[in-house]
Amino acid sequence: MRKGAIIVLLGAVCFAAYVFYSLTGVEPVKVADTRLVRSGDRVSVEGEVRNTGDDTGPLQLEVRYFDRDGHSIGKDVVSMDGLRRGAVAHFKSSARPDDGVADFSIYLNHGRNPYGN
């Protein structure tokens, strides 16, 4: 291999490594240990939010509920205060009627981005 090709290959490998490194820190706030909690004829979702990055502003967790066929049957929004670096906070959605809830998803909303969307 020629010296020029080796330099280009080394530069490409370094660039790829930088991209992968950058992507690991894209979402510093992580939702973990989530579970569906049933209590009689009511259901809610609880879990933890962990901040592995800098201090955050207020957060919103949007919890969507689905039936066995994957159809959406409702949603709740859980508002949380900001998290300090390294903080772990517990959350629980409000109890709602169990209308055949089989699964759920959680969307973490940090608010609007600098571009307004």
MIVO-949295 format. One record per residue (C-alpha): residue number from 1; residue in one letter; x negated, y negated, z. Coordinates in pm, 1 decimal, decimal comma. Each point is the difference from the previous one (the first is absolute). Layout:
residues N
@bami: NUM minu: A X: X Y: Y Z: Z
...
***
This chain:
residues 117
@bami: 1 minu: M X: 0,0 Y: 0,0 Z: 0,0
@bami: 2 minu: R X: -120,5 Y: -346,1 Z: -77,6
@bami: 3 minu: K X: -60,6 Y: -258,1 Z: 267,6
@bami: 4 minu: G X: 284,0 Y: -223,9 Z: -127,7
@bami: 5 minu: A X: 253,2 Y: 284,8 Z: 11,5
@bami: 6 minu: I X: -101,7 Y: 88,2 Z: 355,5
@bami: 7 minu: I X: 48,8 Y: -362,5 Z: 111,1
@bami: 8 minu: V X: 344,7 Y: -15,1 Z: -162,7
@bami: 9 minu: L X: 99,0 Y: 334,4 Z: 155,7
@bami: 10 minu: L X: -123,5 Y: -111,8 Z: 343,0
@bami: 11 minu: G X: 193,2 Y: -326,7 Z: -32,5
@bami: 12 minu: A X: 318,8 Y: 190,0 Z: -95,2
@bami: 13 minu: V X: -35,8 Y: 234,2 Z: 298,5
@bami: 14 minu: C X: -53,1 Y: -294,3 Z: 236,6
@bami: 15 minu: F X: 304,5 Y: -177,5 Z: -143,3
@bami: 16 minu: A X: 218,5 Y: 311,3 Z: 38,0
@bami: 17 minu: A X: -118,9 Y: 45,7 Z: 359,9
@bami: 18 minu: Y X: 84,1 Y: -364,0 Z: 76,0
@bami: 19 minu: V X: 351,2 Y: 38,4 Z: -147,4
@bami: 20 minu: F X: 70,0 Y: 310,8 Z: 211,1
@bami: 21 minu: Y X: -136,6 Y: -172,8 Z: 310,9
@bami: 22 minu: S X: 220,4 Y: -304,7 Z: -65,2
@bami: 23 minu: L X: 311,4 Y: 212,6 Z: -43,9
@bami: 24 minu: T X: -41,8 Y: 168,6 Z: 338,8
@bami: 25 minu: G X: 54,2 Y: -333,1 Z: 177,3
@bami: 26 minu: V X: 294,2 Y: -122,7 Z: -208,2
@bami: 27 minu: E X: 264,4 Y: 85,9 Z: 261,6
@bami: 28 minu: P X: -141,2 Y: -57,0 Z: 347,9
@bami: 29 minu: V X: 339,0 Y: 48,3 Z: 172,2
@bami: 30 minu: K X: 105,2 Y: 363,5 Z: 2,3
@bami: 31 minu: V X: 326,2 Y: 165,6 Z: 101,7
@bami: 32 minu: A X: -65,2 Y: 329,2 Z: 180,4
@bami: 33 minu: D X: 166,1 Y: 274,9 Z: 202,1
@bami: 34 minu: T X: 347,8 Y: -69,5 Z: -134,7
@bami: 35 minu: R X: 289,6 Y: 226,4 Z: 81,0
@bami: 36 minu: L X: 375,8 Y: 18,6 Z: -39,4
@bami: 37 minu: V X: 168,9 Y: 0,2 Z: 342,6
@bami: 38 minu: R X: 350,1 Y: 141,8 Z: 40,1
@bami: 39 minu: S X: 209,5 Y: -74,6 Z: 305,4
@bami: 40 minu: G X: 351,9 Y: 139,1 Z: -17,4
@bami: 41 minu: D X: 160,0 Y: -139,9 Z: -315,2
@bami: 42 minu: R X: -257,8 Y: -282,2 Z: -28,6
@bami: 43 minu: V X: -337,7 Y: -10,5 Z: -174,0
@bami: 44 minu: S X: -300,9 Y: -234,1 Z: 7,1
@bami: 45 minu: V X: -363,7 Y: -3,6 Z: -108,0
@bami: 46 minu: E X: -292,7 Y: -65,9 Z: 229,9
@bami: 47 minu: G X: -376,2 Y: -3,2 Z: -31,9
@bami: 48 minu: E X: -311,8 Y: -212,8 Z: 34,1
@bami: 49 minu: V X: -156,6 Y: -283,7 Z: -194,9
@bami: 50 minu: R X: -380,4 Y: -25,9 Z: 13,4
@bami: 51 minu: N X: -203,2 Y: -302,8 Z: -103,1
@bami: 52 minu: T X: -347,9 Y: 91,2 Z: -122,1
@bami: 53 minu: G X: -69,2 Y: -344,2 Z: -147,5
@bami: 54 minu: D X: 20,3 Y: -362,6 Z: 108,2
@bami: 55 minu: D X: 280,0 Y: -147,3 Z: 213,5
@bami: 56 minu: T X: 332,4 Y: -5,3 Z: -185,8
@bami: 57 minu: G X: 303,3 Y: -221,7 Z: -5,4
@bami: 58 minu: P X: 352,4 Y: 131,8 Z: 56,1
@bami: 59 minu: L X: 83,7 Y: 331,3 Z: -169,1
@bami: 60 minu: Q X: 319,7 Y: 161,0 Z: -118,0
@bami: 61 minu: L X: 55,7 Y: 371,9 Z: -42,1
@bami: 62 minu: E X: 277,9 Y: 93,4 Z: -238,3
@bami: 63 minu: V X: 132,7 Y: 347,8 Z: 79,6
@bami: 64 minu: R X: 205,7 Y: 164,2 Z: -276,3
@bami: 65 minu: Y X: 208,4 Y: 308,0 Z: 68,4
@bami: 66 minu: F X: 72,8 Y: 274,0 Z: -255,9
@bami: 67 minu: D X: 233,7 Y: 299,2 Z: -14,8
@bami: 68 minu: R X: -100,4 Y: 354,5 Z: -105,2
@bami: 69 minu: D X: 37,5 Y: -91,9 Z: -369,2
@bami: 70 minu: G X: -230,7 Y: -301,3 Z: 32,9
@bami: 71 minu: H X: 276,5 Y: -260,6 Z: -25,1
@bami: 72 minu: S X: -46,8 Y: -314,5 Z: 206,5
@bami: 73 minu: I X: 256,2 Y: -21,7 Z: 280,7
@bami: 74 minu: G X: -118,8 Y: -303,0 Z: 193,4
@bami: 75 minu: K X: -285,3 Y: -212,8 Z: 122,5
@bami: 76 minu: D X: -114,7 Y: -179,3 Z: 312,6
@bami: 77 minu: V X: -258,1 Y: -274,5 Z: 49,9
@bami: 78 minu: V X: -224,3 Y: 1,3 Z: 306,4
@bami: 79 minu: S X: -172,2 Y: -334,0 Z: 69,9
@bami: 80 minu: M X: -327,0 Y: 0,2 Z: 190,8
@bami: 81 minu: D X: -231,2 Y: -268,5 Z: 132,7
@bami: 82 minu: G X: -348,2 Y: -22,6 Z: -148,4
@bami: 83 minu: L X: -262,9 Y: 255,0 Z: 96,4
@bami: 84 minu: R X: -349,0 Y: -78,0 Z: 122,2
@bami: 85 minu: R X: -299,0 Y: 178,8 Z: -148,1
@bami: 86 minu: G X: -3,9 Y: 361,3 Z: 121,4
@bami: 87 minu: A X: 348,2 Y: -21,0 Z: 156,0
@bami: 88 minu: V X: 255,2 Y: 282,0 Z: -3,3
@bami: 89 minu: A X: 370,0 Y: -77,2 Z: 42,1
@bami: 90 minu: H X: 297,0 Y: 232,8 Z: 37,6
@bami: 91 minu: F X: 316,4 Y: -65,2 Z: -202,7
@bami: 92 minu: K X: 350,1 Y: 144,7 Z: -6,9
@bami: 93 minu: S X: 279,5 Y: -83,7 Z: -240,7
@bami: 94 minu: S X: 347,5 Y: -63,3 Z: 132,6
@bami: 95 minu: A X: 216,4 Y: 309,4 Z: 42,0
@bami: 96 minu: R X: 244,6 Y: 48,9 Z: -283,6
@bami: 97 minu: P X: 270,1 Y: 256,0 Z: -76,9
@bami: 98 minu: D X: -139,8 Y: 327,0 Z: -133,6
@bami: 99 minu: D X: 177,9 Y: 4,3 Z: -335,8
@bami: 100 minu: G X: -195,7 Y: 298,9 Z: -128,3
@bami: 101 minu: V X: -345,5 Y: -154,9 Z: 39,7
@bami: 102 minu: A X: -260,5 Y: 254,4 Z: -113,6
@bami: 103 minu: D X: -305,1 Y: -217,5 Z: -69,4
@bami: 104 minu: F X: -132,1 Y: -354,6 Z: 19,4
@bami: 105 minu: S X: -265,2 Y: -230,5 Z: -141,5
@bami: 106 minu: I X: -169,3 Y: -303,5 Z: 150,3
@bami: 107 minu: Y X: -107,6 Y: -312,1 Z: -185,5
@bami: 108 minu: L X: -236,4 Y: -237,6 Z: 180,5
@bami: 109 minu: N X: 62,0 Y: -364,8 Z: -87,7
@bami: 110 minu: H X: -264,2 Y: -261,9 Z: 87,1
@bami: 111 minu: G X: 205,3 Y: -287,0 Z: -144,1
@bami: 112 minu: R X: -55,0 Y: -196,3 Z: -315,4
@bami: 113 minu: N X: -335,2 Y: 2,3 Z: -171,1
@bami: 114 minu: P X: -180,5 Y: -322,4 Z: -96,5
@bami: 115 minu: Y X: 166,1 Y: 14,7 Z: -344,2
@bami: 116 minu: G X: 352,3 Y: -24,4 Z: 143,1
@bami: 117 minu: N X: 124,3 Y: 351,1 Z: -75,4
***
